[in-house]
């Protein structure tokens, strides 16, 4: 019964995630259909367009075929046109990813300690999301060159990645023990090596997350800075479209959903590789080869090249990686040079994988002709980001250990601790010589043991003084003093024997803390 309830809850949440993304498109599309077009088109057409837009937002390509008569009617020519559309509105995919991560965290919170319940809940969530995706694909498959099932599985794999990511994030505190005790020993890895590998992976994950957030902030800063500079062109392009109120709302919503693509293109630009909006075009800090752009306000942000200062853009990425590494430098404390190098390489590898996925998603076609190709080359852009991040993280790890400030700090700390230790030992010697200890105060927890330590100290000092002193005729008196000292030790032993039943020796040792600083 518990498994059934967990499975139903996961499926319902997955349905909510899919329907929320559809609602973002369906609500304005329905208003446009009612207010502007006065219900002129059929409901099945609106449903197909809404479903197609939702699938398009997850990377599914669409294709619109216009006959020659339709092109003549709209005054765009006299020949039939095929209009491919595959550059996704990633804002819809971001809604799915955010909902998937949230669903994964809830699934782990409901049954994190039970692998069977986790598996059943994740399967139910995937089934619930696939249901909505299949319905959408069945309504919009006529708008795409792909098959219905391929369209249905495009959104599903994004949701599953986000779902598993949410489960892993919720279980992040359990992962080190799982890697060290369960996974690596199966491959013959020793315990010490397993701990070292787990430590490297944990540090690399934290530093990579910090670097990724820093690069997202850098891309957003570049994007909004260029929008502010070219705000006049943005307004001019918006006014040239002559939209009514509903058109302005839908145009704003479309640009908002396109914003993640613009952020990824900004990251490609700042990496030095750049991006293209159409064939034979390139926008990068080193070169600007522009062509005719779509008359959409969102393209007003496209930055110009920096000419001879273009090298500054990739250096900014390296500086961001360096800053994030220094911000989390405490995680590198105690690592060997090999572990530091492995951490930097792992962060660079994660950067390449994520960059390859992002740059691969944010590319496609925006129409016929030259607009068939837009975006950035995934391999080149991901490789550039990985190299720049590797330099920043490696230098940050090295600078933390080898910088003059760190060495000066460590040297000052050493001399300060050495001076304190010397003063502590001197004060201890003076205290033992001048302050008598109560050997009968066993209630203090260390009276007897402190007395024995004091007697040992004084006896050692007396023996050293006798060894350094010349031999005299007072040997008999010295022997008598030694005998007196032995008698004192015997009396102490008798006291310990008498109190042994009342005060256990192990208890005395636990209560007694030999701390020189406390004695001082």
Residue pairs with C-beta under 8 A, 6 or more apart in sequence:
2 117
3 116
3 117
3 120
6 107
6 110
6 111
6 117
6 120
6 121
6 124
7 120
7 121
7 123
7 124
8 124
9 106
9 110
9 121
10 103
10 106
10 107
10 121
10 122
10 124
10 125
10 128
11 124
11 125
11 127
11 128
12 128
13 99
13 102
13 103
13 106
13 125
13 128
14 103
14 124
14 125
14 126
14 127
14 128
14 129
14 159
15 128
15 129
15 131
15 132
16 99
17 95
17 96
17 99
17 100
17 102
17 103
17 129
17 159
18 96
18 128
18 129
18 132
18 133
18 155
18 159
19 132
20 95
20 99
21 54
21 57
21 92
21 95
21 96
21 99
22 50
22 51
22 54
22 132
22 136
24 92
24 95
24 253
24 257
25 50
25 53
25 54
25 57
25 92
26 50
28 246
28 249
28 250
28 253
29 46
29 49
29 50
29 53
30 46
31 246
32 246
32 250
33 39
33 41
33 46
35 246
36 244
36 246
36 247
44 139
47 139
48 139
48 140
48 142
48 143
49 140
49 143
51 135
51 136
51 137
51 139
51 140
52 62
52 139
52 140
52 143
52 144
53 89
53 92
54 92
54 136
54 155
55 62
55 133
55 136
55 137
55 140
55 144
55 151
55 154
55 155
56 62
56 85
56 86
56 88
56 89
56 92
57 88
57 89
57 90
57 91
57 92
57 93
57 257
58 88
58 92
58 93
58 96
58 154
58 155
58 158
59 86
59 88
59 93
59 154
59 158
59 361
60 88
60 144
60 146
60 150
60 151
60 154
60 155
61 84
61 85
61 86
61 144
61 145
61 146
61 364
61 365
62 84
62 85
62 86
62 140
62 143
62 144
63 82
63 83
63 84
63 85
63 143
63 144
63 145
64 82
64 83
64 85
64 143
65 80
65 81
65 82
65 83
66 80
66 81
66 82
66 83
67 80
68 78
68 79
68 80
71 77
71 78
71 79
71 80
71 81
72 78
81 368
82 368
83 367
83 368
84 365
84 367
84 368
84 372
85 364
85 365
85 366
85 367
86 364
86 365
87 261
87 362
87 363
87 364
87 365
87 366
87 374
87 375
88 261
88 361
88 362
88 364
89 254
89 257
89 258
89 261
90 257
90 258
90 260
90 261
90 264
90 361
90 362
91 256
91 257
91 258
91 259
91 260
92 257
93 155
93 158
93 260
93 361
94 260
96 155
96 158
96 159
96 162
97 158
97 159
97 161
97 162
98 162
99 159
99 162
100 158
100 159
100 160
100 161
100 162
100 163
100 165
100 166
101 162
101 163
101 165
101 166
101 169
102 166
103 125
103 162
103 163
103 166
104 122
104 162
104 163
104 164
104 165
104 166
104 167
104 168
104 169
104 170
105 166
105 167
105 169
105 170
106 166
107 118
107 121
107 122
107 125
107 163
107 166
107 167
108 118
108 166
108 167
108 170
108 171
109 170
110 117
110 121
111 117
111 118
111 121
112 118
112 170
112 171
112 174
118 167
122 163
122 164
122 167
125 159
125 163
126 156
126 159
126 160
126 163
129 155
129 156
129 159
130 152
130 153
130 156
133 151
133 152
133 153
133 154
133 155
133 156
134 148
134 149
134 152
136 151
136 152
136 155
137 148
137 149
137 151
137 152
138 148
140 151
141 147
141 148
141 151
144 151
168 175
175 202
176 198
176 199
176 202
179 194
179 197
179 198
179 201
180 191
180 194
180 195
180 198
181 194
184 193
184 194
184 197
184 198
185 191
185 194
189 197
196 339
199 335
199 339
200 335
200 339
200 342
200 343
200 346
201 346
202 331
203 331
203 332
203 335
203 343
204 342
204 343
204 346
204 347
204 350
205 350
206 328
206 331
207 324
207 325
207 328
207 331
207 343
207 347
207 393
208 346
208 347
208 350
208 351
210 324
210 325
210 327
210 328
211 320
211 321
211 324
211 325
211 347
211 351
211 389
211 392
211 393
212 351
212 354
213 324
214 320
214 321
214 323
214 324
215 267
215 317
215 320
215 385
216 263
216 267
218 267
218 270
218 316
218 317
218 320
219 263
219 264
219 266
219 267
219 270
220 263
220 266
222 266
222 269
222 270
222 303
223 259
223 262
223 263
223 266
223 301
226 301
226 302
226 303
227 234
227 300
227 301
230 300
230 301
231 300
233 300
234 297
234 300
234 301
235 297
237 295
237 296
237 297
237 299
237 300
238 248
238 251
238 297
240 295
241 247
241 251
241 295
241 297
243 251
251 297
255 296
255 297
255 298
258 298
259 298
260 362
261 362
262 298
262 301
264 358
264 359
264 361
264 362
264 376
265 275
265 362
265 375
265 376
266 303
267 355
267 358
267 381
267 385
268 274
268 275
268 359
268 376
268 381
269 275
269 283
269 284
269 285
269 303
269 313
270 285
270 313
270 314
270 316
270 317
271 313
271 314
271 317
271 381
271 384
271 385
271 388
272 284
272 285
272 286
272 310
272 311
272 313
272 314
272 384
273 284
273 376
273 377
273 380
273 381
273 384
274 282
274 283
274 284
274 285
274 286
274 287
274 376
275 282
275 283
275 284
275 374
275 375
275 376
276 282
276 283
276 373
276 374
276 375
276 376
277 283
277 291
277 293
277 294
277 299
277 302
277 366
277 371
277 374
278 291
278 292
278 293
278 370
278 371
278 373
278 374
279 291
279 370
279 372
279 373
280 289
280 291
280 370
281 289
281 290
281 291
281 370
282 288
282 289
283 289
283 290
283 302
283 303
283 305
284 305
284 310
285 303
285 305
285 306
285 309
285 310
285 311
285 312
285 313
285 314
286 305
286 306
286 310
287 305
287 310
288 304
288 305
290 302
291 370
292 370
293 299
293 302
294 366
294 367
294 371
306 312
306 313
314 384
314 388
317 385
317 388
317 389
317 392
318 388
318 389
318 391
318 392
318 395
319 392
320 392
321 347
321 388
321 389
321 391
321 392
321 393
321 396
322 392
322 393
322 395
322 396
322 399
323 392
323 396
324 392
324 396
325 332
325 392
325 393
325 395
325 396
325 397
325 400
326 396
326 399
326 400
329 396
329 400
332 340
332 343
332 397
332 400
332 401
335 343
335 397
340 394
340 397
340 398
340 401
341 394
341 397
343 393
343 397
344 390
344 393
344 394
344 397
345 390
347 389
347 390
347 393
348 386
348 387
348 389
348 390
348 393
349 386
351 382
351 385
351 386
351 389
351 390
352 382
352 383
352 385
352 386
353 382
355 378
355 381
355 382
355 385
355 386
356 378
356 379
356 382
359 375
359 376
359 377
359 378
359 381
359 382
360 378
362 375
362 376
363 373
363 374
363 375
363 376
363 378
364 374
364 375
365 371
365 372
365 373
365 374
366 374
399 406
400 406
423 520
424 516
424 517
424 520
425 516
427 520
428 516
428 519
428 520
431 519
431 520
432 454
432 457
432 458
433 458
437 447
437 450
437 451
437 454
438 444
438 447
438 451
439 447
439 448
439 450
439 451
439 492
439 495
440 447
440 495
441 447
442 448
442 499
442 502
442 503
442 508
445 508
445 511
445 512
446 508
446 511
446 512
446 513
448 492
448 495
448 496
448 499
448 508
449 508
449 509
449 512
450 512
451 492
452 492
455 485
455 488
455 489
455 492
459 485
462 485
466 478
